């Protein structure tokens, strides 16, 4: 089973995101419905929920191997196709003593369902993509492209990326990354003294507002 989070842009070049929350694998491919989620609460204020989940299309992921594939989709009635590849973050792509790659969200489970953070972990670096909401409840995402691991903790700058192109038109974007804060993720230590890939704490500062969230790996 795949849970696919798609980070892209709206017609004005602002960051937005969609999810395929259920994409069951058959051989090397999966297909599922694409949803848009609005009405969430931005980080830094008490979670109020009120989410509106709307189906906006369908998608198919077909993998050639573990490194490349294709994404075919229909979004708001417009179809498209993109070749995709695993993003290299470090060289070589060997693993750390623990692999934190997964979708994580607020703990306890389902307490704030509707936002999350995806970790792509390669060797001593994590690429973190946080999908959440702006003050108006519209979807927005931020990235920590170089969250460097030291022991069971990674830390890095957080960026807001704008100026992209919506996936329903020909790409003409010139994305600009603006530093808007930082992030620090501390993964729990098990009773045996080893780092855990199941839970942790995310400390952040976004646009001058600081906060802390307990996070857990999303199992589906």
ABEGO torsion letter per residue (X at the ends): XBBBBBBBBBAAGBBBBBBBABBBBBEABBBBBBBBBBGBBBBGBBBAEGBBBBBAEBBBBBBABAABBBBBBBBGGBBBBBBBBBBBABOBABBBABBABEBBBBOBBGABBGBBBBBBBBEABBBBBBBBBBAAGBBBBBBBABBBBBEABBBBBBBBBBGBBBAABBBABBBBBBBAEBBBBBBBBBAAGBBBAABBBBBBBBGGBBBBBBBBBBBX
